[in-house]
Structure formats: C-alpha cells, structure tokens
Amino acid sequence: MVSTYFSYSYIARNLTQSLTRVAQQSDVSREAAYYKANIGKVHSVDDLMKDYRLYHYVTKAYGLEDMAYAKAFMKKVLQSDLSDPRSFANTLIDKRYREFAAAFSFGGGTTKVAQSESQTDDMIGLYTAAMKSNVDAIAADAKYYNAKIGTVTSVDQLLNDDRLRNYVASAFGIDQSKWSRDTIKQVLTSDPSDPNSYVNVTFSSKLDGLKAQLAQAQSDATDASSKIADYTTQLSQPGADVTKLKIQILVERYRLQSAVSSISSTNDAIATTGGFMDLAAAFDFSADGSLPPGTPAQTAANLASTNKRFDDSKSAVYAAASPLQEAVLIGQFRKAIPSVTSLQALVSMPGAYGFALAAVGLDPTQVSQSTVKAVLESDLSDPKSYVYTLKDDRYVKLARAFNFDAKGNLTTPLAAQDPAEILDIAKDYVIAKLKFASPQAQPKIKVQAQKDASSYQQAIAGIKSVSDLLANRKLVDFVLVAKGLDPAKVSTTYLKKIFASDLNDSKSFANTESDPRFAEIAASFNFDKDGNVARLPMVGPQKRDQFLATQKNYLEQSLEQQQGDANPGVRLALYFQRMAGHITSAYDILADKALSEVFRTTFDLPDQMASMQIDQQAKIVEKYLNLKDLGDPTKVAKLLSRFSAMYDAKNASQTYSPVLDLFQGSSSGTSGISESTYLAMAKMRANPW
C-alpha cells in the first residue's frame, strides 16, 4: 500500500485536480447530474425524502449517510429554525446536523413582504429628502427669477427661458398643457386698458357670462338638493307613488351632478380668466413684444406681487414639508405598509401609493398606474426589463423600494445578504473574536464583538453592489474575520477577482483558489454577474450558496471515502484539513472522534486519553496545539504531514483500521464517548450570543 504520507501529500498539493477527477467518475457525475436536474422540483422535506437518490446525495454531502435511515429524526433536523438556539438542530452536539439544516430553507426562509424595515426606512428618508428638495427648488426658482427678470428685453426672451416661463405660469395659475405659448404671448402683450386688446376680447369680456353661468349652476344645485330631500321624505308617506318618486329622485340626482360639474369647471374658467387678466397687468410689454426704452418687464410692485403669487401657488409643497405634516404622513405610511399583500393592494391605497411616488420624485397625477405596475413587476437583474427602458432613475429607485414579482405578488426583499446569512456571519464573527481570548478578556471582547455584529447587520442593508461592499473595508474585514481569515493578508484587488468569478464554473478564479472560504464568501452574497444586488433564484429549497456548497461537499465526501477505501489514514487527514477552519476550541476536536484520532496520532498520545475528564483532555489539546494555527492552511498542511508519518508508523503492521467507525455514530453523532462527557462538551460549547 502506498504510504499515507505520500498519498495525502500528493492529494493536498493537487486537491483541485483530485476533485475534478472524482467529479468525472461515471457514478459521481451521474448522481451530481441527477441532483442538479431534480433538486429544483423539491418543495418540502417530504419531497426530498421520497426521492431516494436526492436524499442520499444530500446526506452524503454532509457526512450523514449513516443516519439516512432515521427519516423522522432527519426531518426534525431539516425543519429546525436555526435562528432559534432551542430548535432541534441547534441542541444537537454534532455540528453536521446544523450544517445539514443550514443547507436548506425548510426551517423558514426570508419572509415575503412588500418592504423590509430597512426599505421602509430608506423610503421615508427619500420622502423627507424629496420634501426638502421641493422647498429648496422653490427658493432656487424665486432667486433665479428675480435675478433674471431685470435683464429681459422682450416677451420671447421671457417665454424662451423655461424656468422664467414656468415661474410665471405657476404664479398666475396657468396650466401650460391647456394653453398654448401663443395664447400666453398674446396676453403678455395686451394692454388691459384697451377694451379691444386680446386679453379683454378673449377673456375679460366673458367674465360676466361666466359669473352668471356659475350663479345658475349654484341655483340648480341648491334646487336639485332640495327636491331630492323632498322626494325622499315623500317616499315614507302612506300612499306614495314609490316608482314615480324614485324616478324623480334619479332625475334630480343627475341634475345635481351636472350642476356640481358645471360649478367646478366654471370656477376654473373664472380663475383662469382672472389669472390671464392679472398676467397682462403684471408686465409692460408692447404689442410687438418689446419693451419701451428704459422700461423693465415689471415694476417693483408687480415683481413683488408676482413673487407672492408664486409663493402662494406652492402652499401645498410647503404644507407637505412641514414637520407636523411629514410626521403624520410618515406614520400613516408605516402603518399601511404591513397590510400591503400585493401590488394591486398598494395601488389601491392612495395614501401609501402617493407617498411612495412622491418619495422618488414622481407625481401620482402625472404617472399612470399601469406604468407604475409594470415598473414594480420588473426584474431588476434583467437589463432588458421594463424599468430600464424608461431611462429614468426615479423608477429604478421605486422598483428597488418594493418586493413584487412579475405577477405582482409579494417576494423576498432585495438585499446583499439574506437575514439567515447575516445572522450566521454575525455569529461566526463573535465566535472568531472569542476564539483565542483568555477567560478574563472574554466578557469585554464579547460586548465589543456584539456591537460590531449589530453594526454589520445595519450597514449591510445599505449595500447595493460589490463596489459598495469593497469600498467599505470595515464590512469586508468583518466578513473575513467571521470566516477565520486575516484581513491584513487579503487585498481589495484580490477580493474583486473573487467576486467577479462565475461560481458555477469550476475553473473560475474563486473555485480554483486553494482556500475555498473565499468562494464561500462570494456565494453568501446576492450579487449578479454585473456585481449588483439581485434576487437570485432559488433552486428548489436551496439558495445559491446552499446549492453550490452541497455539490462541493458531495465531491469532498466522495474523495475522502474513496481515499479511505485505499488508505484510511488519508481520509482522516483530508477530513481534518476540511474541518480545521471550523475548529473554535479544544472541545470541537474532542467532540469529533475522527478529529480526536488525528490529534492523538499526530502527537503519539494513547487512546486511553479519551477516558480522562473532558477538561483534562482539553488542556492536553491546548498544550500540543496552537489553535490559531488551524486557520492557516500552510500550518495545517505541516501538521497533517506529521500525522501521516505517525499514522504510517502506528499502523505499519495492522491489517485492519477502524477508521470507518470514526465517521459513524448514533443519532446525535456522538457514540463512543460517555453521555456525561458530551454533556460537559455541550455546556462548554454554549452559544456565544
């Protein structure tokens, strides 16, 4: 038999090639292809367990083949809520069960909501900023108008300047969508004192008729209302002709509706007429559009009046931006959003709908609901989707603020990381910071680590792209520490290459690096191929990182098992190499029979050591091993080279090696050591949160 030292050294140096060879084996590739083709069809734990090939693929991937028969037990594992420290998987000592549960989203995935809390907060921030911007824009327009009006020498110069023209139109209540530029020009060049001027002939002369029309409409409305009340009273009287009275009521209601409509339109016409008459009087343009020599476009009094009218026309903007009004509208929006169950529900809530559009700078009265619906149903990860065809960043902001799918149903929030992933990263960070701290220093370190974790959870919500993430080195370093990596040794340039890699391509940069933790980091984020946050599609019950990790684990398990068939020592070494980065204390080694075997063999310690008190065993581990070194692949390789040599020496004359037993266990994955020992381990491995 080839020596353990040689076999392990060769595989460790050529791990990527070794995994590739295993992947190309017919039985392995066949099962991998079946998994890829069918895992997307799984919608429940029962679906997974009913498919023998899928179920055994995933249990093997997480080293739990020996427990595949215990379906009731494994179902409880898969349905565990890992955010709950008391859930079934979290109470088991063997970490493999938690890793198995974490590979799926059966235990409760991200909640589908119209907006996450951070999205609501962001939208409120946008709304507040938009209201302030609107007020600032009024001030800027007024400043511009007052600075420019004195330089105007003709009516065309005034009307050709969009900002000046819009200012005047707003001040005098003129709807430019209804009145042509030529009409406005003729009014501006009219002499109000000339009864034959355009403004008097076209508008002023009709004012008396409009007032008479208004009076008649008001009279009709009053009369119709009175008759409706009278007929309604008669309905309840004995012997009333109900049919006739109902017809008369309908007639009067129609008459009332027509009168009310007439009142509204006539009032608008009167206001417009008055506005045009005031407009003509507010400027001193001659009939040909010029100004007499030395005469400004407006007198000081007319300029002051125009400014006041403009300011008054913006009363709604000022009201919306007032602290009290903002507080009311924000409170109403916060209250309404949790009850939004679909896109149709949102557009049916005028308050919330109008608030959302105003927040991104859109006017609900100017944008059709069909356009807004198409925007909110757009796929932000598809550059050809409808929202991008509008070429307007306001619509993109609106689409990012809500979570609706292509059918207008709720979906999960658009976030750089899923909540479960964020929680795992945060937990791992706290563990990493406490990993090698002395008992005296741990309380202070734990408090600071938890503060760092809270800051990460808040800050990551604002990340919209890979560029955003890499520009925030504090966040990057947090993730690196959580993964057991030294931030000082990892450059931003290197991480750019990692995040630019196609994780589905085994030959990509991230997948060919010797340390797989970098690919794991990239997979834990929801970035598309362009580096932007996207809703990455689920593969059945698995997110992208879960799907990729399961395939990777299956290959590694296959390699280790095959090597174990030829040389059990190689399997032990490969297993230790794979698990080294996850070891946080001596108790992690002692709680795993295979890791314990590697430790004892490496340092030529007797098997009887396992019968000692657990605390004594832990002291021995810490005496021989610097646990910090287990985060350094080079030092781990050196350690395992020593193990390989010692294993060969120890097993030179053995014909049987019970290594397989080290990878099998009871339902808790802890057979072979007393219950009291593992109870002590569980206590020592308490959740750092």
C-alpha positions in Angstrom: 0.0 0.0 0.0 1.2 3.5 -0.8 2.2 5.4 2.3 -0.3 7.7 4.0 2.3 10.5 3.9 2.8 10.2 0.1 -0.8 9.8 -0.7 -2.0 12.7 1.4 0.8 15.0 0.3 0.1 14.3 -3.3 -3.7 14.9 -2.9 -3.2 18.0 -0.8 -0.9 19.5 -3.4 -3.3 18.7 -6.2 -6.6 18.9 -4.4 -8.4 20.7 -7.3 -7.3 18.2 -9.8 -8.2 15.3 -7.5 -11.7 16.7 -7.0 -12.0 17.2 -10.8 -11.1 13.5 -11.4 -13.7 12.4 -8.8 -16.3 14.6 -10.4 -15.6 13.0 -13.8 -16.2 9.5 -12.5 -19.3 8.0 -14.0 -21.2 7.2 -10.8 -20.3 10.6 -9.2 -21.1 12.6 -12.3 -24.4 10.7 -12.7 -25.5 11.4 -9.2 -24.4 15.0 -9.4 -26.4 15.5 -12.7 -29.4 13.9 -11.1 -29.2 16.3 -8.1 -28.9 19.4 -10.4 -31.8 18.3 -12.5 -34.2 17.4 -9.7 -33.5 19.5 -6.6 -35.4 22.3 -8.2 -38.5 20.1 -8.1 -38.4 19.8 -4.3 -40.9 21.9 -2.3 -40.9 20.2 1.0 -38.9 17.9 3.3 -41.2 15.0 2.3 -40.5 15.7 -1.4 -36.8 15.4 -0.6 -37.1 12.2 1.4 -39.3 10.5 -1.1 -36.6 10.8 -3.7 -34.1 8.2 -2.7 -31.3 9.4 -4.9 -31.6 13.1 -3.9 -31.9 12.2 -0.2 -28.8 10.1 -0.2 -26.9 12.6 -2.3 -27.5 15.4 0.3 -27.0 13.2 3.4 -23.7 12.0 1.9 -22.7 15.6 1.1 -22.9 16.4 4.8 -21.4 13.2 6.1 -24.7 11.8 7.4 -25.2 8.8 5.2 -25.3 6.5 8.2 -28.3 8.5 9.5 -30.3 8.5 6.3 -32.5 5.6 7.6 -33.7 7.8 10.6 -36.1 9.9 8.5 -38.2 11.1 11.4 -35.1 12.3 13.1 -33.6 13.9 10.0 -37.0 15.6 9.2 -36.8 17.3 12.6 -33.3 18.5 11.8 -34.3 19.9 8.4 -37.4 21.7 9.8 -35.3 23.4 12.6 -35.3 27.1 12.8 -31.6 27.8 13.1 -32.3 31.4 14.4 -33.7 29.8 17.5 -31.0 28.4 19.8 -33.5 26.0 21.2 -34.5 24.4 17.9 -33.8 20.7 17.4 -30.7 21.0 15.2 -29.2 23.6 17.5 -29.5 21.4 20.5 -27.5 18.5 18.9 -23.8 18.4 19.8 -22.7 17.2 16.4 -22.2 20.2 14.1 -23.0 18.2 11.0 -26.7 18.4 11.8 -26.8 22.1 11.9 -24.8 22.3 8.7 -27.3 19.9 7.1 -30.2 22.0 8.2 -28.5 25.2 7.1 -28.1 23.7 3.6 -31.9 24.1 3.0 -34.6 26.7 3.6 -37.2 24.3 5.0 -36.8 25.7 8.5 -38.2 29.1 7.5 -36.6 31.3 4.8 -36.8 35.1 4.3 -40.3 36.4 4.8 -42.1 37.8 1.8 -43.0 41.4 2.5 -43.9 44.5 0.4 -41.0 46.2 2.1 -38.4 45.2 4.7 -37.8 47.5 7.6 -34.7 48.9 6.0 -36.6 49.5 2.7 -39.3 51.4 4.6 -36.7 53.4 6.5 -35.0 54.2 3.2 -38.2 55.3 1.5 -39.0 57.6 4.4 -35.6 59.0 4.1 -36.2 59.6 0.4 -39.5 61.2 1.2 -38.1 63.6 3.7 -35.2 64.5 1.3 -37.7 65.0 -1.5 -39.9 67.3 0.5 -36.8 69.4 1.5 -35.6 69.3 -2.1 -39.0 70.6 -3.3 -38.8 73.6 -0.9 -35.2 74.2 -1.9 -36.3 74.2 -5.6 -38.9 76.9 -4.9 -36.3 79.1 -3.3 -33.9 78.4 -6.2 -36.6 79.3 -8.8 -37.5 82.5 -7.0 -33.9 83.5 -6.8 -33.4 82.7 -10.5 -36.5 84.7 -11.5 -35.6 87.8 -9.5 -32.0 87.7 -10.8 -33.1 87.3 -14.5 -36.3 89.3 -14.9 -34.5 92.6 -14.9 -32.4 91.5 -17.9 -35.5 90.5 -20.0 -36.0 92.9 -23.0 -38.7 91.1 -24.9 -41.6 88.7 -24.4 -39.9 86.0 -26.5 -36.9 86.2 -24.2 -39.1 85.6 -21.2 -41.1 82.7 -22.8 -37.9 81.0 -24.3 -36.5 80.6 -20.8 -38.2 77.5 -19.3 -37.6 78.5 -15.7 -38.9 82.0 -16.2 -41.9 80.8 -18.1 -42.8 78.1 -15.6 -42.4 80.6 -12.7 -44.9 83.0 -14.3 -47.3 80.2 -15.2 -47.3 78.9 -11.7 -47.7 82.4 -10.2 -50.8 83.2 -12.3 -52.3 79.7 -12.2 -51.9 79.0 -15.9 -51.9 75.3 -17.0 -49.4 75.2 -19.9 -50.8 71.8 -21.0 -54.1 73.5 -21.8 -53.0 76.9 -23.1 -50.6 77.4 -25.9 -47.5 79.5 -25.9 -49.0 81.8 -28.4 -52.0 82.5 -26.2 -49.8 83.3 -23.2 -47.7 85.6 -25.5 -50.8 87.5 -26.7 -51.9 88.0 -23.1 -48.5 89.3 -22.1 -48.5 91.8 -25.0 -52.1 93.0 -24.3 -52.9 96.4 -22.9 -55.5 95.8 -20.1 -56.7 99.4 -20.5 -57.6 98.8 -24.2 -61.1 97.2 -24.5 -60.1 95.8 -27.9 -56.9 94.1 -26.7 -56.6 90.4 -26.8 -56.9 89.8 -23.1 -60.1 91.9 -22.9 -61.7 90.4 -26.0 -60.8 86.8 -25.3 -61.1 86.7 -21.5 -62.4 89.8 -19.7 -65.4 90.2 -22.0 -66.6 86.7 -21.0 -66.2 87.1 -17.2 -69.8 88.4 -16.7 -71.2 85.5 -18.6 -69.1 83.0 -16.6 -70.3 84.5 -13.3 -73.9 84.3 -14.5 -73.3 80.7 -15.5 -71.9 80.0 -12.1 -74.8 81.6 -10.3 -77.2 79.5 -12.4 -75.3 76.3 -11.7 -75.3 77.0 -8.0 -79.0 77.7 -8.1 -79.6 74.5 -9.9 -77.6 72.5 -7.4 -79.5 74.1 -4.5 -82.8 73.4 -6.1 -81.9 69.8 -7.0 -80.7 69.1 -3.5 -84.0 70.5 -2.1 -86.1 68.4 -4.4 -84.2 65.2 -3.6 -84.8 65.8 0.1 -88.4 66.5 -0.5 -89.0 63.4 -2.7 -87.1 61.2 -0.2 -89.4 62.4 2.5 -92.5 61.7 0.4 -91.3 58.1 -0.1 -92.1 57.3 3.5 -95.6 58.7 3.4 -98.7 56.5 3.1 -100.0 56.1 -0.4 -96.8 57.5 -2.0 -96.2 56.7 -5.7 -92.8 55.0 -5.0 -92.0 54.3 -8.6 -92.6 57.8 -9.7 -90.8 59.3 -6.8 -87.7 57.2 -7.4 -87.6 58.3 -11.0 -87.9 61.9 -9.9 -85.0 61.4 -7.4 -82.8 59.9 -10.1 -83.6 62.8 -12.4 -82.7 65.3 -9.7 -79.5 63.4 -8.8 -78.4 63.6 -12.4 -79.3 67.3 -12.4 -77.3 67.9 -9.2 -74.3 66.0 -10.6 -74.4 68.1 -13.8 -74.7 71.3 -11.7 -71.8 70.4 -9.5 -69.7 69.6 -12.5 -70.6 72.9 -14.1 -69.7 74.8 -10.8 -66.3 73.2 -10.8 -65.5 73.9 -14.5 -66.9 77.4 -14.3 -64.9 78.2 -11.2 -61.8 77.0 -13.1 -62.6 79.2 -16.1 -63.2 82.2 -13.9 -59.9 81.6 -12.1 -58.1 81.2 -15.4 -59.7 84.4 -16.8 -58.7 86.3 -13.7 -55.2 84.9 -13.9 -54.8 86.0 -17.5 -56.1 89.4 -16.8 -53.7 89.8 -13.8 -50.9 88.4 -16.0 -51.5 91.1 -18.7 -51.4 93.8 -16.0 -48.2 92.5 -14.3 -46.0 93.1 -17.4 -45.2 96.1 -19.5 -44.6 94.6 -22.9 -45.7 96.5 -26.0 -48.0 95.0 -28.6 -45.0 93.8 -30.7 -43.5 92.1 -27.6 -40.7 94.6 -27.0 -40.2 96.9 -24.0 -40.1 100.7 -24.3 -36.6 102.0 -23.8 -35.6 102.1 -20.1 -38.7 100.2 -19.1 -38.3 97.0 -17.1 -40.5 94.0 -17.8 -42.1 94.5 -14.3 -42.3 97.4 -11.9 -41.1 96.8 -8.4 -44.7 96.5 -7.2 -45.6 94.0 -9.9 -42.5 91.9 -9.2 -43.3 91.8 -5.5 -46.9 90.7 -6.3 -45.7 88.0 -8.8 -43.3 86.6 -6.2 -46.1 86.5 -3.6 -48.4 84.7 -6.1 -45.7 82.2 -6.9 -45.1 81.5 -3.2 -48.8 81.1 -2.6 -49.1 78.7 -5.5 -46.6 76.4 -3.7 -48.6 76.3 -0.5 -49.2 72.6 -0.9 -45.4 72.0 -1.2 -44.8 74.0 2.0 -47.6 72.1 3.8 -46.2 68.7 2.8 -42.7 69.7 4.0 -43.9 70.9 7.4 -42.6 68.8 10.3 -46.1 68.1 11.5 -47.5 67.0 8.1 -44.4 64.9 7.4 -44.8 63.1 10.7 -48.5 62.4 10.0 -47.8 61.0 6.5 -44.8 59.0 7.6 -46.9 57.5 10.5 -49.7 56.6 8.0 -47.2 55.0 5.6 -45.5 52.9 8.3 -49.0 51.7 9.4 -50.1 50.9 5.9 -47.1 49.0 4.5 -47.5 45.8 6.7 -51.0 45.4 5.3 -49.9 45.5 1.6 -50.3 42.0 0.4 -49.9 42.5 -3.3 -49.1 45.2 -5.9 -52.8 45.7 -6.5 -53.3 46.3 -2.8 -50.6 49.0 -2.9 -52.1 51.0 -5.8 -55.5 50.7 -4.1 -54.1 52.6 -1.1 -53.9 56.3 -2.2 -52.0 57.4 0.8 -49.2 54.8 0.7 -49.1 54.9 -3.1 -48.9 58.6 -3.3 -46.2 58.7 -0.5 -44.1 56.1 -2.4 -44.2 58.0 -5.7 -43.5 61.4 -4.0 -40.5 59.9 -2.2 -38.8 59.2 -5.5 -39.9 62.4 -7.1 -42.9 61.2 -9.1 -46.3 62.9 -9.3 -49.1 60.3 -8.9 -51.4 62.5 -11.0 -48.9 62.6 -13.9 -47.9 58.9 -13.9 -50.3 56.2 -15.0 -50.9 53.2 -12.6 -50.2 50.8 -15.5 -46.7 52.3 -15.8 -46.1 52.0 -12.1 -47.3 48.4 -12.0 -45.0 47.5 -14.9 -42.1 49.1 -13.1 -42.8 47.3 -9.8 -43.1 44.0 -11.6 -39.8 44.4 -13.4 -36.9 42.1 -12.9 -34.1 44.4 -11.7 -31.5 41.7 -12.5 -32.5 41.8 -16.2 -31.1 44.9 -18.1 -33.9 44.4 -20.7 -36.7 44.6 -18.2 -39.3 47.4 -18.5 -38.0 49.6 -15.7 -34.7 50.1 -17.5 -36.4 51.0 -20.8 -37.7 54.2 -19.2 -34.2 55.6 -18.8 -35.3 57.3 -15.5 -33.5 56.6 -12.2 -36.7 57.6 -10.3 -38.4 54.4 -11.5 -35.4 52.2 -10.7 -35.4 53.6 -7.1 -39.2 52.9 -6.9 -38.7 49.3 -8.1 -35.8 48.7 -5.6 -38.0 50.0 -2.8 -40.6 47.2 -3.1 -40.7 43.4 -3.3 -43.1 42.3 -6.0 -42.6 39.5 -8.5 -43.6 39.5 -12.2 -47.2 38.8 -11.3 -47.5 41.5 -8.6 -47.2 39.1 -5.7 -45.0 39.6 -2.7 -41.5 38.2 -2.9 -38.4 38.4 -0.6 -36.6 41.7 -0.1 -33.7 42.7 -2.4 -30.7 42.5 -0.1 -27.0 41.9 -0.4 -27.4 39.0 2.1 -30.4 37.1 3.3 -31.2 37.5 7.0 -30.2 34.0 7.9 -26.8 34.5 6.2 -26.3 37.8 8.0 -27.1 36.1 11.3 -24.6 33.3 10.6 -21.9 35.8 9.7 -22.6 37.8 12.8 -22.4 34.7 15.0 -19.3 33.5 13.4 -17.6 36.8 13.9 -18.4 36.8 17.7 -17.1 33.2 17.9 -13.9 34.2 16.0 -13.2 37.1 18.3 -13.7 34.9 21.4 -11.8 32.0 19.9 -8.5 32.6 21.4 -9.3 35.2 24.1 -8.4 34.5 27.7 -11.3 33.9 30.1 -10.5 37.2 31.8 -10.7 39.1 28.5 -13.7 37.4 27.0 -16.5 39.4 28.6 -15.1 42.7 27.3 -14.3 41.3 23.9 -17.8 39.7 23.6 -19.5 43.0 24.3 -17.5 44.8 21.6 -17.9 41.9 19.2 -21.7 42.0 19.6 -21.7 45.8 19.0 -19.6 45.1 15.8 -22.1 42.5 14.8 -25.1 44.8 15.3 -23.3 47.5 13.2 -22.7 44.9 10.4 -26.4 43.9 10.4 -27.4 47.5 10.0 -24.8 48.5 7.5 -25.1 45.5 5.2 -28.7 46.5 4.4 -27.4 49.6 2.6 -25.0 47.7 0.3 -26.3 47.7 -3.3 -23.3 46.3 -5.2 -19.9 44.6 -5.0 -18.4 48.1 -5.4 -20.3 49.3 -2.3 -19.1 46.4 -0.3 -15.5 46.6 -1.2 -15.5 50.3 -0.7 -16.4 49.6 3.0 -13.4 47.9 4.3 -14.9 47.7 7.8 -17.6 45.4 6.5 -15.2 43.4 4.4 -12.9 42.8 7.4 -15.9 41.8 9.5 -16.8 39.0 6.9 -13.1 37.9 6.7 -12.8 37.6 10.5 -16.1 35.7 10.6 -14.6 33.2 8.1 -11.4 32.8 10.1 -9.3 34.9 7.6 -6.7 37.6 8.4 -7.9 40.8 6.8 -4.3 42.2 6.7 -3.5 39.4 4.3 -6.4 39.9 1.9 -6.3 42.8 -0.5 -9.3 44.5 -2.1 -7.9 43.8 -5.5 -7.9 40.0 -4.7 -11.5 40.2 -3.5 -12.5 41.9 -6.7 -11.3 38.9 -8.6 -13.2 36.6 -6.2 -16.5 38.4 -6.6 -16.0 38.7 -10.4 -15.8 34.9 -10.6 -18.5 32.7 -12.0 -19.2 30.4 -9.1 -20.9 27.9 -11.4 -17.7 27.4 -13.3 -15.3 25.0 -11.6 -12.4 26.7 -13.5 -13.2 30.2 -12.4 -10.7 32.1 -10.2 -12.6 31.7 -6.9 -13.1 28.0 -7.5 -9.5 27.3 -8.3 -8.0 29.0 -5.3 -6.5 26.8 -2.7 -8.7 28.3 0.1 -12.4 27.5 -0.5 -13.5 30.1 2.0 -13.2 32.9 -0.5 -15.7 31.2 -2.8 -17.9 30.6 0.2 -17.8 34.4 0.9 -18.8 35.3 -2.7 -21.6 32.7 -2.7 -23.0 34.2 0.6 -23.9 37.5 -1.2 -26.7 38.1 -3.6 -24.8 39.8 -6.4 -25.5 39.2 -10.1 -22.9 38.9 -12.8 -22.6 42.7 -13.1 -22.0 43.0 -9.3 -25.3 44.4 -8.4 -27.7 43.2 -5.7 -30.3 40.9 -7.2 -32.9 38.4 -6.2 -31.0 35.2 -7.1 -33.4 32.4 -8.0 -33.9 29.6 -5.5 -33.0 26.1 -6.7 -35.9 24.3 -5.1 -35.3 24.6 -1.3 -31.8 25.9 -1.7 -30.3 29.4 -2.2 -27.2 29.7 -4.5 -24.7 29.3 -1.7 -26.5 26.3 -0.3 -26.7 24.7 -3.8 -23.0 25.2 -4.5 -21.9 24.1 -1.1 -23.9 20.9 -1.3 -22.2 20.0 -4.6 -18.8 20.9 -3.2 -19.4 18.8 -0.1 -20.5 15.8 -2.1 -17.3 15.8 -4.1 -15.2 16.2 -1.0 -17.0 13.4 0.8 -16.6 11.2 -2.3 -12.9 11.9 -2.5 -12.4 11.2 1.2 -14.4 8.0 1.1 -12.6 6.7 -1.9 -9.2 7.5 -0.4 -10.4 5.9 2.8 -11.1 2.6 0.9 -7.4 2.6 -0.2 -5.9 4.1 2.9 -8.0 5.1 6.0 -5.3 7.5 7.2 -5.6 9.7 4.1 -9.3 10.0 4.7 -8.6 11.2 8.3 -6.1 13.7 7.0 -8.4 15.1 4.4 -11.3 15.3 6.8 -9.1 17.2 9.4 -7.9 19.5 6.6 -11.6 20.3 5.7 -12.7 20.8 9.2 -9.7 22.7 10.6 -11.0 26.2 9.7 -14.2 25.5 11.7 -12.5 24.5 14.9 -13.1 27.1 17.6 -11.8 25.3 20.7 -10.3 22.1 22.0 -13.8 20.8 22.7 -14.5 20.8 18.9 -11.7 18.3 18.4 -12.7 16.2 21.4 -16.4 16.1 20.3 -15.4 14.7 16.9 -14.0 11.1 17.0 -12.2 11.5 13.7 -10.6 14.8 14.7 -9.6 13.3 18.1 -8.0 10.4 16.3 -5.9 12.7 14.1 -4.8 14.7 17.2 -3.8 11.7 19.3 -2.0 10.0 16.4 -0.1 13.2 15.4 1.3 13.6 18.9 1.6 9.9 19.7 -0.9 10.0 22.5 -2.6 6.9 23.9 -6.2 6.1 23.0 -6.9 5.8 26.8 -6.7 9.6 26.8 -10.4 9.6 25.8 -11.4 8.2 29.2 -9.9 11.2 31.1 -12.0 14.1 32.3 -13.0 16.3 29.5 -11.3 19.4 30.9 -8.1 17.5 31.3 -8.3 16.4 27.7 -8.9 20.0 26.6 -5.7 21.1 28.5 -3.7 18.4 26.7 -5.0 19.6 23.3 -4.2 23.2 24.1 -0.7 22.1 25.3 0.2 20.4 22.0 -1.8 22.5 19.5 -1.8 26.3 19.0 -5.5 26.5 17.8 -4.7 29.8 15.9 -2.6 27.7 13.6 -5.6 25.8 12.4 -6.7 28.9 10.4 -3.5 28.8 8.4 -3.6 26.3 5.5 0.2 26.1 5.4 0.5 25.2 9.1 -2.4 22.7 8.8 -0.6 21.0 5.9 2.5 20.8 8.0 0.6 19.3 10.9 -1.1 16.7 8.7 2.2 15.8 7.1 3.4 14.8 10.7 0.1 13.0 11.2 0.6 11.0 8.0 4.0 9.9 9.0 2.9 9.0 12.5 -0.1 7.1 11.1 2.1 5.0 8.9 4.4 4.2 11.8 1.5 3.3 14.1 -0.3 1.1 11.5 2.6 -0.5 9.7 1.7 -4.0 10.9 -2.1 -3.6 11.2 -4.3 -5.4 8.7 -7.5 -3.6 9.9 -8.0 0.1 10.6 -11.3 1.0 12.3 -11.4 4.5 10.7 -14.8 4.0 9.2 -16.2 3.7 12.7 -14.9 7.2 13.4 -17.2 8.7 10.7 -20.3 6.8 12.0 -22.3 7.5 15.2 -25.6 7.5 17.0 -28.4 9.8 16.2 -26.6 12.6 17.9 -23.4 11.8 16.1 -21.6 11.2 19.5 -21.3 7.5 20.1 -18.2 6.1 21.7 -17.9 8.7 24.5 -19.9 8.8 27.6 -23.1 10.9 27.9 -21.6 12.8 30.8 -18.6 13.7 28.7 -20.7 15.1 25.9 -23.0 16.9 28.4 -19.8 18.7 29.5 -18.9 19.4 25.9 -22.3 20.9 25.2 -22.0 23.1 28.2 -18.6 24.3 27.2 -19.8 25.0 23.6 -22.6 27.2 24.6 -23.9 29.7 22.0 -21.7 32.9 22.3 -24.8 35.1 21.8 
